[in-house]
Amino acid sequence: NPDFISFADFLWCTIVTMGTIGYGDYYPGTYIGRAIAFSAAISGIIWASLLILTLSQYLTMTSK
């Protein structure tokens, strides 16, 4: 894809995708690239969910 000129462009696209921000300034053009971006989006959602779950469990703990 001509949008990905450097490795930094690829990293930016991955971080934005995993953070579920999705600016759309860089995007993959091949099917393999789209599959990687899709898996990055799913893993970003899972990581964010686990973080929220862990924090909520930590904050709702009470001492006896």
C-alpha positions as CSV (number, residue, x, y, z in Angstrom):
1,N,0.0,0.0,0.0
2,P,1.5,3.4,-0.9
3,D,0.1,4.8,2.3
4,F,2.6,2.8,4.4
5,I,5.9,4.5,3.5
6,S,7.8,3.6,6.6
7,F,7.6,1.2,9.5
8,A,6.4,4.0,11.7
9,D,3.3,4.4,9.5
10,F,2.6,0.7,10.1
11,L,3.0,1.1,13.9
12,W,0.8,4.2,13.9
13,C,-2.0,2.3,12.1
14,T,-1.6,-0.7,14.5
15,I,-1.7,1.5,17.7
16,V,-4.7,3.5,16.4
17,T,-6.5,0.3,15.5
18,M,-5.8,-1.4,18.8
19,G,-6.8,1.7,20.7
20,T,-10.2,1.5,18.8
21,I,-9.7,5.1,17.7
22,G,-9.6,4.5,13.9
23,Y,-8.6,7.8,12.4
24,G,-8.5,6.4,8.9
25,D,-5.4,8.2,7.8
26,Y,-3.6,4.9,7.2
27,Y,-5.3,1.7,6.2
28,P,-4.2,-1.6,4.7
29,G,-5.0,-2.3,1.1
30,T,-4.3,-6.1,0.9
31,Y,-6.3,-8.9,2.3
32,I,-3.5,-10.0,4.6
33,G,-3.1,-6.5,5.9
34,R,-6.8,-6.2,6.5
35,A,-6.7,-9.5,8.4
36,I,-3.9,-8.2,10.5
37,A,-5.7,-4.9,11.2
38,F,-8.9,-6.9,12.1
39,S,-7.0,-9.1,14.5
40,A,-5.3,-5.9,16.0
41,A,-8.8,-4.4,16.5
42,I,-10.2,-7.5,18.2
43,S,-7.1,-7.8,20.5
44,G,-7.4,-4.1,21.3
45,I,-11.0,-4.6,22.3
46,I,-10.1,-7.6,24.4
47,W,-7.2,-5.8,26.2
48,A,-9.4,-2.8,26.9
49,S,-12.1,-5.0,28.3
50,L,-9.7,-6.9,30.5
51,L,-8.3,-3.6,31.8
52,I,-11.7,-2.3,32.7
53,L,-12.7,-5.6,34.3
54,T,-9.6,-5.7,36.4
55,L,-9.9,-2.1,37.5
56,S,-13.6,-2.6,38.4
57,Q,-12.8,-5.7,40.4
58,Y,-10.0,-3.9,42.2
59,L,-12.1,-0.9,43.1
60,T,-15.1,-3.0,44.4
61,M,-13.0,-5.1,46.7
62,T,-13.8,-4.6,50.4
63,S,-11.8,-5.6,53.4
64,K,-13.3,-7.7,56.2
